[in-house]
Amino acid sequence: MAVTETSTPVLIVGGGPVGLTARALLARWGVPALLVERHAELSHFPRSRLVNVRSMEIYRRLGLADRITARAFAPEYGRVRFRDTLHGRDFATAAMAGVRAPVPESPVTGVVTSQDRLEPTLLGAADAPVRFGAEVVGLTEEPDGVVALLDGRGQGAASRVRARYVLAADGANSTVRQLLGIGTTGPGALGGFTTVVFDADLGRWCARQPAGVYFTAHGSFAPLYPEGGWAWFGPTPEDAAHADWSGIVTRALGPGAGVRAEVVRVQHWVMNAFVADRFRHGRTLLAGDAAHAVPIIGGLGMNAGLADVHNLCWKLAGVLHGWAGPGLLETYGTERLPVARATLRQAVANARLLGRVQSRRREQLGSGAADSDAVETPWSERYFAQLGLVLGVTYRSTAVLPDPDPATAPETDTGTDDPPNPRPDTGRGDTGAPEAGTRTYAVADPETDSGTDGAADPEAGTGTDGSAEAEAGSGTDYVPTAEPGRRMPHLWLAPGRSTLDTCGEWFTLLTPDPAGWTRRPGAPWPLRVERLPGEHARRWGLGPRGALLVRPDGHIGARWPERPAGAAGLRHALAAITGSRAARP
């Protein structure tokens, strides 16, 4: 039988939240894509539980934030609680920053919701084709694309897909990553765990003291949906095949609970902790768990994957539409790989913080002081110290132009056609690296930390690609700044309209002097000019004719305290950021 063959500009492998979000982003850019998923349908398991504030900013831009929020838990569920059993009282609790209540640094609030509630919303966000029950079993790189061989997994004959690029978001056990021979670095498998979805009347526990997750000494409990349903997860016992899951969960509820768990489904899984050694192999790029699998404590994993494709999809669109050079794709790994390493360190530190709380509780129980003493959580009210990492990432690459040195910067524009330090389209990687946060969050190195309370050395070494590791330090605060490479700070431009709302399928120039910047920079870049109120401009270090050039992913690509004297400064910046040599019109 002949093998059928189709073609697409982008082949997305993996139908989880990361792959589905990439599909929606590419659709907004007008880039046709085909998504293939080896399973026959979307997952019925809750899996990821938290959509953080940065991810909700992405979904706000896609017009999905209200729909996601409508199916999620109320904000008061944005809290974790620690108990000896679910039936017991809290001995510690902490709010999830940016979820339990709004934060002034963002126009949105994160939500607690189950992955199986999120995915249908994402699936409906684009009309691009999706092929379920199709697994990639082979990849062949060609000069102008990639040929993927698909196995119909019993639902049809094998087929081939020719794609200009492949975006692999096929999970921690990524077939694509293995086919490409890309190694991983990190602790690896941290152990086997089991999730039990069950029904029980537990409303009296969450009605007065709601939480997104309840950590107990006998496993963790999470309400699944506002209308009901629960999940328990804990270490997988040795004889899992014969385990009495209803009895295990019922006992974890606690003596006197008077409730028996009715098991709906059971899933065994492995908690992984690693980062891929590289995020790109030719025309194939890794994202999400395929690129970095991190412990679940703190809800960083899925959200890091969403940030991956938010960074990547505008770059793919630029290359495919012709206004960016192929070398722009090299900045994806340069910018995201060190962030993934910092995220892994933070997630491992989160797991240790959790273990520390439980250890202190065991000490109290052993000393007989459990009834009178509370356990002080080591992260206070900043849930696992994640705002600095979520909102404070700084990208360093050739897709970001650093502020000019006042001592060496020319006073006037040269007027030449060549952009400063143009990036050749050779496919070579950049040597710059991002910084995660502003020395504002505590992390621990999963490979070198001895398990002490100290944070990892912020100056500890470099990555395997020669780039500096993401910066880390102590504390938890996110400090907004308009430094190039940082996420553009949120400020209100009008009621209901944030500076972040000016971003989209284009570059945005924010300036107090739109008339002075209205000359088109020359084809082919998509660009919009937006007025920035003077008080906001002064806060960001801009004069009355200065400007910020914001990339489509909301990160600042260039900053001018004052408008350049010549007419070519903006065009040069766009050409340098995108690796393009657009001719003067």
SULLIN-V45254 format. One record per residue. BURIAL is b if it has 24 or more other C-alpha atoms within 12 Angstrom, else e. Layout:
BEGIN
BURIAL ; BURIAL
END
This chain:
BEGIN
e ; e ; e ; e ; e ; e ; b ; b ; b ; b ; b ; b ; b ; b ; b ; b ; b ; b ; b ; b ; b ; b ; b ; b ; b ; b ; b ; b ; b ; e ; b ; b ; b ; b ; b ; b ; b ; b ; b ; e ; e ; b ; b ; e ; b ; b ; b ; b ; b ; b ; b ; b ; b ; b ; b ; b ; b ; b ; b ; b ; b ; b ; e ; b ; b ; e ; e ; b ; b ; e ; b ; b ; b ; b ; b ; b ; b ; b ; b ; b ; b ; b ; b ; b ; b ; b ; b ; b ; b ; b ; b ; b ; b ; b ; b ; b ; b ; b ; b ; b ; b ; e ; b ; e ; b ; b ; b ; b ; b ; b ; b ; b ; b ; b ; b ; b ; b ; b ; b ; b ; b ; b ; b ; e ; b ; b ; e ; b ; b ; b ; b ; b ; b ; b ; b ; b ; b ; e ; b ; b ; e ; e ; e ; e ; b ; b ; b ; b ; b ; b ; b ; b ; e ; e ; e ; e ; e ; b ; b ; b ; b ; b ; b ; b ; b ; b ; b ; b ; b ; b ; b ; b ; b ; b ; b ; b ; b ; b ; e ; b ; e ; b ; b ; b ; b ; b ; b ; b ; e ; e ; e ; e ; b ; b ; b ; b ; b ; b ; b ; b ; e ; b ; e ; e ; b ; b ; e ; e ; b ; b ; b ; b ; b ; b ; b ; b ; b ; b ; b ; b ; b ; b ; b ; b ; b ; b ; e ; e ; b ; b ; b ; b ; b ; b ; b ; b ; e ; e ; e ; e ; e ; e ; e ; e ; b ; b ; e ; b ; b ; b ; b ; b ; b ; b ; e ; e ; e ; e ; b ; e ; b ; b ; b ; e ; e ; b ; b ; b ; b ; b ; b ; b ; b ; b ; b ; b ; b ; b ; b ; b ; b ; b ; b ; b ; b ; b ; b ; b ; b ; b ; b ; b ; b ; b ; b ; b ; b ; b ; b ; b ; b ; b ; b ; b ; b ; b ; b ; b ; b ; b ; b ; b ; b ; b ; b ; b ; b ; b ; b ; b ; b ; b ; b ; b ; b ; b ; b ; b ; b ; b ; b ; b ; b ; b ; b ; b ; b ; b ; b ; b ; b ; b ; b ; b ; b ; b ; b ; b ; b ; b ; b ; b ; b ; b ; e ; e ; b ; b ; e ; b ; b ; e ; e ; e ; e ; e ; e ; e ; e ; e ; e ; e ; e ; e ; b ; e ; b ; b ; b ; e ; b ; b ; b ; b ; b ; b ; b ; b ; b ; b ; b ; b ; b ; b ; b ; b ; b ; b ; b ; b ; b ; b ; b ; e ; e ; e ; e ; e ; e ; e ; e ; e ; e ; e ; e ; e ; b ; b ; b ; b ; e ; b ; b ; b ; e ; e ; e ; e ; b ; b ; b ; b ; b ; b ; b ; b ; b ; b ; b ; b ; b ; b ; b ; b ; b ; b ; e ; e ; e ; e ; e ; e ; e ; e ; b ; b ; e ; b ; e ; e ; e ; e ; b ; e ; b ; e ; b ; b ; b ; b ; b ; b ; b ; b ; b ; b ; b ; b ; b ; b ; b ; b ; b ; b ; b ; b ; b ; b ; b ; b ; b ; e ; b ; e ; e ; e ; e ; b ; b ; b ; b ; b ; b ; b ; b ; b ; b ; b ; b ; b ; b ; b ; b ; b ; e ; b ; b ; e ; e ; b ; b ; b ; e ; b ; b ; b ; b ; b ; b ; b ; b ; b ; b ; e ; e ; b ; b ; e ; e ; b ; b ; b ; b ; b ; b ; b ; b ; b ; b ; b ; b ; b ; b ; b ; b ; b ; b ; b ; b ; b ; b ; b ; b ; b ; e ; e ; b ; b ; b ; b ; b ; b ; b ; b ; b ; b ; b ; b ; b ; b ; b ; b ; e ; e ; e
END
